[in-house]
Each structure stands twice: as structure tokens, then as C-alpha cells.
């Protein structure tokens, strides 16, 4: 696990593999459309479609990473879990990076994307990998700066997972949840220019106050539409009640959730979702990353004898 974090720190883009469960290997690859050649990219897309084919009862998805378009895959981060021995893909999460703005400054928002798990491996405790590990890596690599995340779903279990994992989530049935200007501004930008990320057509409506997308399953994600009874329920009834009361499942509504990965969210993730057997390694590696990202730049800054980025040495060293 330490080697994984060292690579995550040094590489400009992620392409890492690690063992996350007995007999299973996880690969995290950032911007595959930019770093893979045609054959490698086609093989990756086929692996994703294989998992989707075993997950969906019928139909095929055509949006986002399933399109195979380099442009779409150049804005994605794919987390793929495969059998170690056979290489058979069994689960994946496809995150998307959206370039937005907030308060006049550029803001990168990570869309949590689509998660699919082969029915044969469900119940093996893969949620901590598929829903949080990659976001945690991005958060730590970014020097622990708060990172906005978005999520579009009609599934109560996923709504609850987002509420429990991230900070300042809206919409949410949890006490204290409110729609700030940042929530509203980012949601408007997402709906205006990034519907393709989650397969929502231009004809879908958006109720800003509730952050609900109406008639959402018309832009390539048609085969993901579920009834409330078909959608996986959350162990906490309030999330199930919230979805049933907020969404029109017959019409095909989704919630657009926005929240942040920050120190509080990272702590909840590490202590609440990561298996105890993996926790010591993650905590130790995170502490090492913190040292590398925050302390070493300070030491470089204070060293006036060597060049650091655009900073020049105070004076050239004199040869003896």
C-alpha cells in the first residue's frame, strides 16, 4: 500500500494497480483517453462494457466512457476491479472531471460517476474502493484542499452513501443541509454544459430549488431507469423516504447532489468505510503523503541556494 501512495504522489496522472481484496486487483487510471494507445483504450472500454453487460438486465449504455470517445475518456478517472488470476473485470467506477468556476475562479468538480458490480462479487465489501478510494487519492494529492464532488442518482443507497461520506451535501434529508450559492452556481453550470457526463438529454428539466432533474433518462442512460422498488434501499430509512417523496420514479427523476471531500469527510471515510485490515496502511501512507505535499515544499521554499520552480537561488554558489 505504501508503494501505491508513493506512485500516486509522483506521477502526473494515475495509472496504478493494488490488491484491495483477496483474489481481486484494482487499477486506477486517470485520463485514459490521453495516455493509452488505441488498442489499450479499446480493451479498457470493452472491460467496462463487459461489467455493464453482466449488471444490466437488458439494453446497453452509450454515454460517457461507454462511448469509447477519446474526448470523454480524457476527462475520466476509471477504477476497475478484476480477478487477479483470470483478469476478468468484475466492477468499476468511472469518475469524470468537470472544469467549472466558482466566485470568479476555476473550480474542478469530480463527478462520482457510474458504479457497476458483477452480481457474482456483490457483498464482498468493494464499496470502499469504488466510492471513495480514488477521491481520497485526489484529495491527498491536492495537498488536502477541499474538493467539490457531484453525484446524479435515483438510488436511495447511493444518495445515503454520498450524504454519509462527504461534507456539506445538498440535497440531503440530514439536519443542517441547505443549498448555498456555491451549490446552486455549480449545479447550474453542470446542467448547462455537462449533461453528457451522466447521460441526461437536453430535454430533461431541472428544478433548481430541490436540485432535481426531471425526466432524466433520455440521453444515453435510458437502461438505468428503475422503479422505487427496484432501486437498492439504504439501511437508514430516512434516505429511502427522502427519495420516495422527492422523486417521481415513473417519470424518471434524479437528484443532483453536490458536496465536498475535506478533512472531516476523509476522516469519516477512513474510520467508517475502510476495512480495519486496510486502515493502518492507509493512515500511515496518508501521513507520509502529507509530509511530502506540505512539509517538503516549505523546505524547498526556505532553501535559497537551489532553484525551485520559478524561484531562483538568492546567489550563485561560489566555486572553491
Buried (B, 14 or more C-beta within 10 A) or exposed (E): BEEBBBBBBEEEEBBBBBEBBEEBBBBBBBBBBBBBEEEEBEEBBEBBBBBBBBBEEEEEBBBBBBBBBBEBBBBBBBBBBBBEEEEBBBBBBBBBBBEBEBEEEEBEBBBBBBBBBBEEBEEBEBBBBBBBBBBBBBBBBEEBEBBBBBBBBBBBBBBBBBBBBBBBBBBBBBEEBEBEEBBBBBBEBBBEEBBBBBBBBEEBEBEEEBBBBBBBBBBBBBBBBBEBEEBEBBEBEBBBEBBEEBBEBEEBBBBBBBBBBBEEBBEBBBEEBBEEEBEEBBEEBBEBBEEBBEEEEEEEEEEEEEEBEEEEEEEEEEEE
